[in-house]
Amino acid sequence: HDALPISMYAKDQATNGKTIVAGKPATIVDTVTMTGLVPGNEYTISGKLMNQETQAEIPGVTGSKTFTASKADETQDVTFTVPAEQTKNLKAAVVFESLTQTKAGDKGDAKLNNTEVAKHQEIGDTAQTVTVTKPEAAKITVATSAKDQASGTQKIEAGKAATIVDTVTMTGLVPGNEYTISGVLMNKATNTEVPGVTGSTTFKATKADETQTVTFTVPEGATK
């Protein structure tokens, strides 16, 4: 038998575009256009996702669609669910599809049952390819509020040692990432650093928006 003409177009389900984001799960929809089918025959489209760079199959990402042809020329969609882990280091994914006659109808040839009748597997075909882009880095914002630990006010007494607690509110963090807040104390009048008074806090973000405190110990000599 001669192979049937088959063409494909792969795209991201969420955006209808040709790109997905690295490190995020994606659903790729491959639209398969076939000509020369025998109406009444049952066919199965079987697909896999290939790493374009390595030309190796992406493990565990397959799709299939079984249908009965109602006319000679048909279009069917095959869906591929790609977990976040598989998109992390991927540059481009290419869909490979094959078409098998699973059951002949009244006008079909039963000898071709369970036989591949068409395939489209071209690693360089842009229509079959979805590219992977790096995620945009979230903009981190920081706001601070400093108070005297003892009084809870924004005043300390000259000539006396003090502990200043700075409450740092952040947005746009990446959960799981480790961050360090480093602080210095400045003399407002001279716009110079108060010598020897620093503070820092290292933490692992559990959510995008977090609040942490940084403590500064100010010796009495520095408050005179």
N, C-alpha and C positions, 0 to 999 in steps of 0.2 A: 504493500500500500504506500501511497505517497503521503508525506507529512502534510498536515493541514496548515494553512497560514494562520499565524497567531501573533498578536502584538500586545504590548503591555505598557501601562503607565502607573508608576508608583508615586504616592504622595503621603504626607502626614495627615492623619485624620482630623486632628485638632485645628490645623491652620489651612489645610488644602494646599500647602506649599511644599517645596522640594527639600526642606531642611528640618532637622530635629535637633534638640539641644543635648549636648554631652552631659552625662550623669543624671539624666531625667528619663523616666519611662516614656515610651512612645507607642502609638498604634499606627502602623503603616497599612494603607489600603492600596492594593494593586488591582487596577482595572484591566481585565483581560478581554481582548476583542478577538473573536474566532470566526473564521469563515469556512464553509465547506462541511459543516456538521450535517448529520443525518437526523431529521426530525423524528422524535420518538426514541432515539438512543439515549441511554444514560451515560454521562461523562463525569469524571472527577479531575479537577485541577488540583495538583499538589505543588506546593511551593516551599522554598527555603530561602533564608537570607544569607548572603555572602559578604564577608569583609573584603571590600574592593582592594585594599592595600596588600593583604596577605593572600587573597584569593582562597581563603579557607571558609568553611561554613561556620556561621555564628551558632554556637551550641544552643539547642532547645528552642529555637525560634522557627516555627514552621506554620504553614497555613494550608487549608484545603477547602474545596467547595465541590459538592456533588449536585448535579442538576440534570434534568431531562430536557433535551433540546426541543424547543417548540418550532424553531425555524433554522435555516441553514447558517445564518449569520447571527451570532449572539455576543452579548457582553455580560460578564460576570465580575463581581468584586471578591477578592480574597484578602482576608485581614490577618495581619501579623502583629502579635503583641510582643513588644521588646522591653524587657526589664531594664531598670536604670543601670544595673551592673554591666549590662552588655553595651551600653552606649558610652560608657566612661572614656575609653581609649580608642573609640571608633572614629574614623575620618569620613568614611562613606560606606553605605550599605547598598548592595545590589540584589534585587529579587530575581531568583531563578524559578521558572515554572515548567511543569510538564502536564500534558493532557492525556488522560487514559480513557479509553472506551470501557466502561464497566459492565454495561448490559445493552445488547442490541435490541432495538424495537422491531416492529413489524417489517420495516423497510431496511433494517440494518443487517450487517454481516456478523453472525454470532461467532465466527472464527476469530474476529478481532477483539472479542471480550478479554479484558485485562491486558490489553496491548496499548503501549504508548503510541498515540496517533499524532502528537505534536509536542514540540518543546521550544522554549525561548530562553536561552541561557548564555547571555553575552555580558561578560564582566565590564566591558567598556561602554555599554549602552546607557546613555544619559536618561532615557525615558524610564529605565528600570532602576535608576539610582536615586537614593536620597542621601544628601550630604549632612554631616554633623557639625554644628557650630558650638563654640565655647559659650557657656552661660555668661550673661552680663553680671559683672560684680555689683552686688548691692551697695548702695551708698550708705556708709555708717555715719550716724549722727551721735554727737556726745554733748550732754549738758551736765554742768556741775553745780553743787551748792555746798559751800564750806561753813561749818559751825564749830564753836568751842564745845568740846565733848562734855565738860563739866556743867556748863550753864545752858547749853542748847541754843545760845544766841550767837550773833556774829561779832561779838566783842571779846577781847582778852585783856588782861591787866598788864600794864607796863611793868617790867622788872620781875615778873613772875613766870615760872615755867607753865607751859600750856600744851594741851593735846588738841589738835585741830582734826576734825573728821570731815572729809570731803565725800559727798554722796554723788556718784557718777551714774547718770542714766544714759544708756546707749540703745540705739535702734539699728537694725540692719545687720546684726551679727549672723554668723553661720553656725547653727547648732552642731556641737561636736568639736568645733575649733577651739584651740587654747589661745587666750589673749592675755597680755600683761598691760596693766595701766601703770604708768610711771609718772610721778609728779614732783615738782619742785615748788618751794615757797618763794614768792617774789616780794621785795620791798616796793610798795606801790609808789612811794615818794621818789625813790631814786631809780626805779625800774631795773633794779639789779637783784640777783638771786641772793636769798638769805643763806649764808654759808652753812653747809652741813645738815640742812633740813630737807630731807627727801622722803618720799613714801612710794610704795608700790604694792599692787595686788595682782596675782596671777590666778586666772580662773578658766574653767571650761564652760563654754556657753551651752545651756540646755534649751534655750529658745532664742528667737531673733531679737527680742527686746528684753534687756536685763538692767538691773541696778546693782552696783557694787560700791563698797566704801573703801577709801584709802585714808590711812591715819598718818598724821605728821606730828612728831614729838618736837616741841620747840623749847630749847633751854632758856632759862631766865635771862642769860646774857644776850640772847637774840631779840628779846622783847623790850629791852631798855629803851 
